[in-house]
Amino acid sequence: MRAPIFQLDAFATRRFEGNPAAVMPLPAYPPDEMLLALAAENNLAETAFLVREGSGWRIRWFTPRVEVPLCGHATLASAAVVMERLEPERREVIFLSRSGPLTVRRGESGYVMDFPARPCACLDDPPAALIAALGATPLEVQVNEFNYLALLPDVRAVRELSPDFAALARLDRPGVVVTARGEDEFDFTSRYFAPAKGIDEDPVTGGAHCMLAPFWAPRLGKTAFVARQASHRGGTVRCAVQGERVSLEGGCVFYLEGEVEF
């Protein structure tokens, strides 16, 4: 079988920044084992597999190791593929997913995604294993079913953090967000680690900002933010809390277009 493949840099305004994602439109989903093999062969943080369903598209996301319930940057990349290559007349697309319908529309600086918020709760007694794995003592630790969130003193502490990835992978949550109040034009900064999912550090993470935006809203007294993910590649995410939803906006740049055989 042959299928098209696209690789894009998401949450980026130029190539080689932001977060790379592969997007593969398919006529139907093959067995999960094949989807995982394709994602492992692509060897990117995420591969999005699309199948047309009604007027929208069914979307599934795979790391090289597991399927995940939500992925921001690969959804952003999928929207660019649909609206720039597959159906260029469209201004909006709805992706049907394990996390419910996800609407993406064209925006002023790329694409705007409507995602479910991921609120978190404060831990009075943070796990010692988390603190040891981070190699730093957070000012505060929050948690939800998806991630731990560790508040650090400043941007420098976020940038210079060098965690123990093997120890992070043994925690009871698959991901860890670290964050601090931002500098200059950025409201907050963050990094995201998910070695349990096969991604030591994700360059730019939409799902993490579904947790970060509700976290920072009461602390900064606002609901709309310009955020910076301080990975090696780096990326900017414009996000806003809208009730129980979070909007995420960013650009995409096409890097590769071709065909795979499997």
Secondary structure as UniProt FT lines:
FT   STRAND          2..10
FT   TURN            15..16
FT   STRAND          19..26
FT   HELIX           32..42
FT   STRAND          46..53
FT   TURN            54..55
FT   STRAND          56..62
FT   STRAND          67..68
FT   HELIX           72..81
FT   HELIX           82..86
FT   TURN            88..89
FT   STRAND          92..97
FT   TURN            98..99
FT   STRAND          100..107
FT   TURN            108..109
FT   STRAND          110..116
FT   STRAND          121..122
FT   HELIX           128..134
FT   STRAND          140..143
FT   STRAND          147..151
FT   HELIX           155..160
FT   HELIX           165..169
FT   STRAND          175..181
FT   TURN            184..185
FT   STRAND          188..194
FT   HELIX           195..197
FT   STRAND          199..202
FT   HELIX           206..220
FT   STRAND          224..229
FT   STRAND          235..242
FT   TURN            243..244
FT   STRAND          245..250
FT   STRAND          252..261
//
